[in-house]
């Protein structure tokens, strides 16, 4: 033994130092506060299936009514897989493991009771330029477990710089892929939004529509077209709604202009696309909504497409302005001011998030501080009344909460 | 077994002097670094606050507080770590080639030992592993000492105190050497030791076939890397993501073990059949 003293002493030091470090790390852990969503008023069931993707002092965590799940509590492999992986994607991956290989983007997926469909843009990348665009389509019949796949070249693919998918839907055996295609041109507005129709039984491209092609902008120059539907919605909506954003029509080549000058926003138009009939329609939104739209350039707010209705939401000094417009009959369904107590109006600074779940509007503060009284509010869409109020509390320190600086990234329905 | 342990001890003993010098340089440079940096910071603070009469708060706003993160990012700290890393990369080769140089080639006696020749390879590898872990341990022991030294030299209002884990987690290269999870630690050093075995095999190729062997060794390194990285090469090369992350994880562990085993087996073959004195 004595002869080995050099080796033995090194090994002893190694075991003691590295061992102590990792044992200490495993046992001490970090005493992370156990945040949980608690109901302040109203029915607690509205908070049961939601969770908040958040961050507290450098740590990522998910807060629900059950408590908190911190990223560093995950096993090594779970951490590799990812903490915030979309729960819908997770579920699809476990249900249809083979089909879901390499398909992680929720915007490229469609699901209903019968099928699961997927579309992806393929292209060649050479010397910093993408070319040769085609669309790969894969469909899984849930009942028979049969898979079919085909690839179709993007028509006039030479004209595009890039093509990416906004949405995938299947209606009566026709798969409709909404894409944004950037034109290979130096012009100011060079994006086109297309809807490609694929016949799934014959595996062919049957139609290539351009959104808003015939629309003559009533004001200014078309800047861009944007799909407004929720990106992670897999099916259900009858309409796709596009916002066409117009800016002032000026010659950008004018030498008197500042090189960074960006043309000023003039207004938006809304275009609905009926997925069943394929009809494009420009809709006349009420003046109040148009007014809200303009203000929303500077104040927090959002436009949400849900259940064939457009919801215009703007944060004001006293609460929210909420206008619900029915796409089906073209009428303003309701116009509400949601009153929010003065103490909670720090919402305005905190740029809240909005989600519509089961005909209720969820309003979530993006930052929760000690002073935040009602970080989660649930309002009735019809009456504009705040029905339920939820808060985030540190369970360990009891009711006398002392929390600050929880940032909320997203509200997720499980 | 006893022969193997004897050989390990022997290899460690042979490198002990240089090893202790490396440790000495590390300790000295890092401790001196803490003191020098702390003194400089305090001197600067004194000058700015008393001579230029800048209020304390404004000084901190402008120059920031002093903490271990400043020390850890300095050349005093990184320098010796880089030196040790370079020394060990060199030593992977030196541990073999030094047996061949000199008049009475030592490798002749090693190969004549009444023990499996594989033991020679394993003992050399083990010696390197133990000493690398030894250096990591020295760093782990030094960190709290350096924190303490910093506390003695910089007044409370001017410094940020950090725990050892916080210091490590805030520094990207320390985090590779000492990751926060033990599994990651095993993975990092597992990959390191796989590389050591691959290089040993390449060296033995060279020792067996000389110039032609050197070429074979390089080819072997390439083949081993391609095998180990195959899933990633596939995913990037074909722009296809076929595997789930957890599958890649398991496949990589299997491939890593496979490449290490293949290297050891090939080395054994070369040592037994081909190596020339």
Interface residues (C-beta under 8 A of the other chain):
Chain A: X3 X4 X6 X7 X10 X11 X13 X14 X16 X17 X18 X21 X22 X25 X26 X72 X76 X77 X80 X81 X82 X93 X97 X101 X102 X104
Chain B: X5 X8 X9 X12 X13 X16 X130 X131 X133 X134 X136 X137 X138 X140 X141 X164 X165 X178 X180 X181 X182 X183 X184 X185 X240 X241 X242 X243 X244 X245 X246 X249
